[in-house]
Amino acid sequence: MENLNLNKHISGQFNAELEHIRTQVMAMGGLVEQQLTDAISAMHSQDEELAKRVVAGDAKVNAMEVAIDEACVRIIAKRQPTASDLRLVISIIKTISELERIGDGADKICRTALEKYSQQHLQMLVSLESLGRHTIQMLHDVLDAFARMDLDEAIRIYREDKKVDQEYEGIVRQLMTYMMEDPRTIPSVLTALFCARSIERIGDRCQNICEYIFYFVKGQDFRHVGGDALETLLTGKNGTPPATTPTE
Amino acid sequence: MENLNLNKHISGQFNAELEHIRTQVMAMGGLVEQQLTDAISAMHSQDEELAKRVVAGDAKVNAMEVAIDEACVRIIAKRQPTASDLRLVISIIKTISELERIGDGADKICRTALEKYSQQHLQMLVSLESLGRHTIQMLHDVLDAFARMDLDEAIRIYREDKKVDQEYEGIVRQLMTYMMEDPRTIPSVLTALFCARSIERIGDRCQNICEYIFYFVKGQDFRHVGGDALETLLTGKNGTPPATTPTE
């Protein structure tokens, strides 16, 4: 993991503490990525055992969020960070909240693994698996971008969510036809539908993490600003260079 | 609005700044409550105009979140709060994020207002309206509890969410029967189902705000701790008195 600009601190101890928190965030991210990967596998292969392991593993994700949150509050109280250090801590507090909710999403996806699908309906899990792989990749990439505070990557991933949304809309339409063709399948198809929605929400959460990267790097809140301002962010038309240049 | 323990500050300016942020949070809460109330009305009375006003109003909620967030980061950087002041600021940062998402929920509920339901299916909106009223009350109460940092109220509201969940489960079952009876209604019933889910999620977000009240008052993170620890929190069996006593 790169050290960003942390080396500038006079206090080596402060430096070490910030770095320790970042390491914890990356560890939590790695765990959540594994949980999501396992959840998608469990759903697709109808693996009840794996699903149960994911559900049990969510407690560890939750515990990591609480521990990192405490460490962040402690570092604010003790070191009184300002400027980019404070933005880093605030970005971390918000990012781990998204990671925790992605963990909850993995837990919800696992419910599909316990559903008994007919051979015909197992077919629909193929498109769910494809949507799942898409969000796993997004999560993987956004964690990588967060580790390096890579603005360009964050912008790319932010845009990627539109594709996830389109894929999800297609799945909803497909699932509706299953229900219409055979109303007896409605309960189990609804389970798949809620699963699809949980997966789609993970794309949104990755997009939120991108916004925290924007905030850290540019020192400005880009939430809710819409496409044009984002375009400006991407092409640098607003004339303000990144507040921090990531060290590669 | 009560002043909590803010009067203890040597700096009257700091005091005023913190109080100003709290006032902004309550204003944001009031707006979100109005948005939710209007969304439920628009859904129930199929009022397209009102729905459009709610959708347009969401931008104001978003702008308030960004403004309060900035004020919080500024006060951390400038005043370097510790102990209960820092917990208050952290609780506010997290609470406004929940409020913003409740605002998004109101926006989503409004989509139902634009759906064309048959006379028979308008019936199902009655149960959605009842669920909606339930969450409006929860939101109203939790904002009130937040203003007074009232631990007992927060615990009561936290428990209330179970009833919302049960009501939601009942609605899902009811909506499934509609779909099974007449598969042609599936698309519009699904819209109602997603609406019900958005309403149910608002109960979860109110529950999250309760957890931030616990955190502020008790100085300890009660997330993910489960029913027993909450029971202990309620009855004070853990022997630690509240870190701060709200001034009524």
Interface residues (C-beta under 8 A of the other chain):
Chain A: A59 N62 A63 E65 V66 D69 E70 V73 I76 A77 Q80 T82 A83 L86 R87 I90 I93 K94 S97 V172 M176 M179 M180 P183 R184 I186 P187 L190 L193 D221 R223 H224
Chain B: A59 N62 A63 E65 V66 D69 E70 V73 I76 A77 Q80 T82 A83 L86 R87 I90 I93 K94 S97 V172 M176 M179 M180 P183 R184 I186 P187 L190 L193 D221 R223 H224
